[in-house]
Amino acid sequence: MIAGDQAKSSTPSPTGDNGRDGRGRFATGNRCAVGNPLARRVAQLRSMILEAVSEDDLRAVVLALIEKAKNGDVMAARELLDRLVGKAPSPVLLDLQDMEDRKMRLAEDRQADARWGKT
């Protein structure tokens, strides 16, 4: 089977070279199937925080954040908006040299097409 055919396959391979079981899940002993070794500890810490912080505590923190944002604290405003609206998408960085190279290749392709009578 060639790589292109393998990519088109919709069913996962059974246990073998890729270490998966017949249902496509990681098989026992697969080093990729260990999961996050810190997940249990993180869950314990979250539980401790949830037990320690009351609804009134959380309300007070949110109100303080709102007050800071209203008074011009940009970081507070950003945090508040990130939580309410969602984070802004990352900007796309454009490489101007790459854009010029692409324009040149496009122009060359068009010239070649025109020489061969392609439109």
CNS distance restraints for C-alpha pairs under 8 A (distance, minus, plus):
assign (resid   1 and name CA) (resid   5 and name CA) 6.24 0.50 0.50
assign (resid   1 and name CA) (resid   6 and name CA) 6.62 0.50 0.50
assign (resid   2 and name CA) (resid   6 and name CA) 6.38 0.50 0.50
assign (resid   3 and name CA) (resid   7 and name CA) 6.32 0.50 0.50
assign (resid   4 and name CA) (resid   8 and name CA) 6.51 0.50 0.50
assign (resid   5 and name CA) (resid   9 and name CA) 6.48 0.50 0.50
assign (resid  11 and name CA) (resid  24 and name CA) 7.72 0.50 0.50
assign (resid  12 and name CA) (resid  22 and name CA) 7.78 0.50 0.50
assign (resid  12 and name CA) (resid  23 and name CA) 7.13 0.50 0.50
assign (resid  12 and name CA) (resid  24 and name CA) 4.86 0.50 0.50
assign (resid  13 and name CA) (resid  18 and name CA) 7.40 0.50 0.50
assign (resid  13 and name CA) (resid  20 and name CA) 6.94 0.50 0.50
assign (resid  13 and name CA) (resid  21 and name CA) 7.81 0.50 0.50
assign (resid  13 and name CA) (resid  22 and name CA) 7.07 0.50 0.50
assign (resid  13 and name CA) (resid  24 and name CA) 6.31 0.50 0.50
assign (resid  14 and name CA) (resid  18 and name CA) 7.98 0.50 0.50
assign (resid  14 and name CA) (resid  19 and name CA) 7.78 0.50 0.50
assign (resid  14 and name CA) (resid  20 and name CA) 5.63 0.50 0.50
assign (resid  14 and name CA) (resid  21 and name CA) 5.03 0.50 0.50
assign (resid  14 and name CA) (resid  22 and name CA) 4.30 0.50 0.50
assign (resid  14 and name CA) (resid  23 and name CA) 7.02 0.50 0.50
assign (resid  14 and name CA) (resid  24 and name CA) 6.28 0.50 0.50
assign (resid  15 and name CA) (resid  19 and name CA) 5.04 0.50 0.50
assign (resid  15 and name CA) (resid  20 and name CA) 4.39 0.50 0.50
assign (resid  15 and name CA) (resid  21 and name CA) 4.58 0.50 0.50
assign (resid  15 and name CA) (resid  22 and name CA) 6.27 0.50 0.50
assign (resid  15 and name CA) (resid  27 and name CA) 6.95 0.50 0.50
assign (resid  16 and name CA) (resid  20 and name CA) 6.88 0.50 0.50
assign (resid  19 and name CA) (resid  26 and name CA) 6.20 0.50 0.50
assign (resid  19 and name CA) (resid  27 and name CA) 5.82 0.50 0.50
assign (resid  19 and name CA) (resid  30 and name CA) 5.82 0.50 0.50
assign (resid  20 and name CA) (resid  24 and name CA) 5.32 0.50 0.50
assign (resid  20 and name CA) (resid  25 and name CA) 5.23 0.50 0.50
assign (resid  20 and name CA) (resid  26 and name CA) 4.37 0.50 0.50
assign (resid  20 and name CA) (resid  27 and name CA) 4.75 0.50 0.50
assign (resid  20 and name CA) (resid  30 and name CA) 7.75 0.50 0.50
assign (resid  21 and name CA) (resid  25 and name CA) 5.47 0.50 0.50
assign (resid  21 and name CA) (resid  26 and name CA) 6.09 0.50 0.50
assign (resid  21 and name CA) (resid  27 and name CA) 4.96 0.50 0.50
assign (resid  26 and name CA) (resid  30 and name CA) 6.28 0.50 0.50
assign (resid  26 and name CA) (resid  32 and name CA) 7.42 0.50 0.50
assign (resid  26 and name CA) (resid  33 and name CA) 5.67 0.50 0.50
assign (resid  27 and name CA) (resid  33 and name CA) 7.43 0.50 0.50
assign (resid  28 and name CA) (resid  33 and name CA) 7.55 0.50 0.50
assign (resid  29 and name CA) (resid  33 and name CA) 7.52 0.50 0.50
assign (resid  30 and name CA) (resid  34 and name CA) 7.54 0.50 0.50
assign (resid  38 and name CA) (resid  42 and name CA) 6.20 0.50 0.50
assign (resid  39 and name CA) (resid  43 and name CA) 6.13 0.50 0.50
assign (resid  40 and name CA) (resid  44 and name CA) 6.32 0.50 0.50
assign (resid  41 and name CA) (resid  45 and name CA) 6.28 0.50 0.50
assign (resid  42 and name CA) (resid  46 and name CA) 6.18 0.50 0.50
assign (resid  43 and name CA) (resid  47 and name CA) 6.20 0.50 0.50
assign (resid  44 and name CA) (resid  48 and name CA) 6.29 0.50 0.50
assign (resid  45 and name CA) (resid  49 and name CA) 6.28 0.50 0.50
assign (resid  46 and name CA) (resid  50 and name CA) 6.13 0.50 0.50
assign (resid  47 and name CA) (resid  51 and name CA) 6.18 0.50 0.50
assign (resid  48 and name CA) (resid  52 and name CA) 6.19 0.50 0.50
assign (resid  49 and name CA) (resid  53 and name CA) 6.04 0.50 0.50
assign (resid  50 and name CA) (resid  54 and name CA) 7.62 0.50 0.50
assign (resid  53 and name CA) (resid  57 and name CA) 5.88 0.50 0.50
assign (resid  53 and name CA) (resid  58 and name CA) 6.72 0.50 0.50
assign (resid  54 and name CA) (resid  58 and name CA) 6.36 0.50 0.50
assign (resid  55 and name CA) (resid  59 and name CA) 6.07 0.50 0.50
assign (resid  56 and name CA) (resid  60 and name CA) 6.13 0.50 0.50
assign (resid  57 and name CA) (resid  61 and name CA) 6.32 0.50 0.50
assign (resid  58 and name CA) (resid  62 and name CA) 6.19 0.50 0.50
assign (resid  59 and name CA) (resid  63 and name CA) 6.10 0.50 0.50
assign (resid  60 and name CA) (resid  64 and name CA) 6.14 0.50 0.50
assign (resid  61 and name CA) (resid  65 and name CA) 6.19 0.50 0.50
assign (resid  62 and name CA) (resid  66 and name CA) 6.17 0.50 0.50
assign (resid  63 and name CA) (resid  67 and name CA) 6.14 0.50 0.50
assign (resid  64 and name CA) (resid  68 and name CA) 6.17 0.50 0.50
assign (resid  65 and name CA) (resid  69 and name CA) 6.18 0.50 0.50
assign (resid  65 and name CA) (resid  76 and name CA) 5.83 0.50 0.50
assign (resid  65 and name CA) (resid  77 and name CA) 7.75 0.50 0.50
assign (resid  65 and name CA) (resid  80 and name CA) 7.14 0.50 0.50
assign (resid  66 and name CA) (resid  70 and name CA) 6.16 0.50 0.50
assign (resid  66 and name CA) (resid  76 and name CA) 7.37 0.50 0.50
assign (resid  66 and name CA) (resid  77 and name CA) 7.44 0.50 0.50
assign (resid  66 and name CA) (resid  80 and name CA) 7.21 0.50 0.50
assign (resid  67 and name CA) (resid  71 and name CA) 6.29 0.50 0.50
assign (resid  68 and name CA) (resid  72 and name CA) 6.57 0.50 0.50
assign (resid  68 and name CA) (resid  73 and name CA) 5.43 0.50 0.50
assign (resid  68 and name CA) (resid  76 and name CA) 6.09 0.50 0.50
assign (resid  68 and name CA) (resid  77 and name CA) 7.57 0.50 0.50
assign (resid  69 and name CA) (resid  73 and name CA) 4.89 0.50 0.50
assign (resid  69 and name CA) (resid  74 and name CA) 6.46 0.50 0.50
assign (resid  69 and name CA) (resid  75 and name CA) 7.67 0.50 0.50
assign (resid  69 and name CA) (resid  76 and name CA) 4.99 0.50 0.50
assign (resid  69 and name CA) (resid  77 and name CA) 4.43 0.50 0.50
assign (resid  69 and name CA) (resid  80 and name CA) 7.77 0.50 0.50
assign (resid  70 and name CA) (resid  77 and name CA) 7.64 0.50 0.50
assign (resid  72 and name CA) (resid  77 and name CA) 7.68 0.50 0.50
assign (resid  73 and name CA) (resid  77 and name CA) 6.27 0.50 0.50
assign (resid  74 and name CA) (resid  78 and name CA) 6.02 0.50 0.50
assign (resid  75 and name CA) (resid  79 and name CA) 6.12 0.50 0.50
assign (resid  76 and name CA) (resid  80 and name CA) 6.08 0.50 0.50
assign (resid  77 and name CA) (resid  81 and name CA) 6.05 0.50 0.50
assign (resid  78 and name CA) (resid  82 and name CA) 5.89 0.50 0.50
assign (resid  79 and name CA) (resid  83 and name CA) 6.22 0.50 0.50
assign (resid  80 and name CA) (resid  84 and name CA) 6.19 0.50 0.50
assign (resid  81 and name CA) (resid  85 and name CA) 5.48 0.50 0.50
assign (resid  81 and name CA) (resid  86 and name CA) 6.79 0.50 0.50
assign (resid  81 and name CA) (resid  87 and name CA) 7.63 0.50 0.50
assign (resid  82 and name CA) (resid  86 and name CA) 4.47 0.50 0.50
assign (resid  82 and name CA) (resid  87 and name CA) 4.62 0.50 0.50
assign (resid  82 and name CA) (resid  88 and name CA) 7.52 0.50 0.50
assign (resid  83 and name CA) (resid  87 and name CA) 7.50 0.50 0.50
assign (resid  94 and name CA) (resid  99 and name CA) 7.80 0.50 0.50
assign (resid  95 and name CA) (resid  99 and name CA) 6.35 0.50 0.50
assign (resid  96 and name CA) (resid 100 and name CA) 6.26 0.50 0.50
assign (resid  97 and name CA) (resid 101 and name CA) 6.19 0.50 0.50
assign (resid  98 and name CA) (resid 102 and name CA) 6.20 0.50 0.50
assign (resid  99 and name CA) (resid 103 and name CA) 6.24 0.50 0.50
assign (resid 100 and name CA) (resid 104 and name CA) 6.22 0.50 0.50
assign (resid 101 and name CA) (resid 105 and name CA) 6.26 0.50 0.50
assign (resid 102 and name CA) (resid 106 and name CA) 6.07 0.50 0.50
assign (resid 103 and name CA) (resid 107 and name CA) 6.12 0.50 0.50
assign (resid 104 and name CA) (resid 108 and name CA) 6.16 0.50 0.50
assign (resid 105 and name CA) (resid 109 and name CA) 6.06 0.50 0.50
assign (resid 106 and name CA) (resid 110 and name CA) 6.18 0.50 0.50
assign (resid 107 and name CA) (resid 111 and name CA) 6.23 0.50 0.50
assign (resid 108 and name CA) (resid 112 and name CA) 6.18 0.50 0.50
assign (resid 109 and name CA) (resid 113 and name CA) 6.10 0.50 0.50
assign (resid 110 and name CA) (resid 114 and name CA) 6.10 0.50 0.50
assign (resid 111 and name CA) (resid 115 and name CA) 6.24 0.50 0.50
assign (resid 112 and name CA) (resid 116 and name CA) 6.41 0.50 0.50
assign (resid 113 and name CA) (resid 117 and name CA) 6.09 0.50 0.50
assign (resid 113 and name CA) (resid 118 and name CA) 4.78 0.50 0.50
assign (resid 113 and name CA) (resid 119 and name CA) 6.59 0.50 0.50
assign (resid 114 and name CA) (resid 118 and name CA) 5.60 0.50 0.50
assign (resid 114 and name CA) (resid 119 and name CA) 6.60 0.50 0.50
